[in-house]
Amino acid sequence: MGVFLIWYIYNKFTPAQLKELTGYVKNANYWIIAISVALSILSHVCRAHRWSFMLEPLGYKPKLANNFMAVSVAYLMNVFIPKSGEVSRGIVLDKYEKIPFSAGFGTIISERVVDLILLLAFIFISLALKFDILYSYMLEKIPTSIAYTVILAFFTLGVLVFLFLKFSASKVNSKIKKFILGLKQGVLSIVTMKKKGLFILYTFFIWGLYLLSFYTATQALPETAEIGLSTTMIAFVVGSFTFAFTNSGFGTYPAAIAGVLVLFNIPFTVGTAFGWIVWSSSITSIIVLGVCSLLILPIYNKEA
């Protein structure tokens, strides 16, 4: 899908637009991009530290370095296989900290639930800040009849899912309920942990760093430096979705960022260039940190 999007978008550009896009990429302030990447890496360190708060009640105190390298390996794995990083994180701690995979993986699922809640909060805030523009765009692009049909379809689907979970005695329903129960227990474990205040503080700090990193990157191009915090937040949310549901946004991230920014009068060429700059710098740091972590982990733990 990512390869197709890259081909589709670049086939739409004229030679003049391609030259313009290349100019934006060449003339970007990469010192600012370096600061953006540094903020992103700092968020990984905070995530590694926050993980300790969840493992401590289980009787485990892994080294921060191992936590950080496990997180780095996870991001690397997600580039190739979406969501495989969660599994690899548990495997790394199982191997180098002797923390059972089931225990480590359970905490990872719990923190992902919390991250999902924060992402949903960002979505609602973004929609509230730019509701008029987004609503006008939907009315312009999507016929009212289709919009009502989609809303009705989602409502009907929700009712059917509720009835299925309530009354079905199938094995599928049993597995779904077990999964939901596991998520519920994961969230409740956060409430009962000793350092829940720090956990919540770190969670907001991590997502604040994500947003700050993205906002800092907008300053690398004069054309995106004045887009404003609300527009930045919407673009950040859309970009986060591409990272979460694809191979770390390959091909989809630049397309999504450009598609959002064009709604706010940012030329598509500028949005595409900005998307590629942010994505490529982020992926480069992920690959470098991930590969280095894979190489350093056995050496570091052998010396320990």
Buried (B, 14 or more C-beta within 10 A) or exposed (E): EBEEBBEEBEEEBEEEBEEBBEEBBEEBBBEBBBBBBEBBBBBBBBBBBBBBBBBBBBEBEBBEBBBBBBBBBBBBBBBEEBEBBBBBBBBBBBBBBEBEBEBBBBBBBBBBBBBEEBBEEBBEBBBEBBEEBBEEEEEEEEEEEEEEEEEEEEEEEEEEEEEEEEEEEEEEBEEBEEEEEBBEEBBEBBEEBEBBEBBBEBBEBBBBBBBBBBBBBBBBBEBBEEBEEBBBBBBBBBBBBBBBEBBBBBBBBBBBBBBBBBBBEBBBBBBBBBBBBBBBBBBEBBBEBBEBBBEEBEEBBEEE
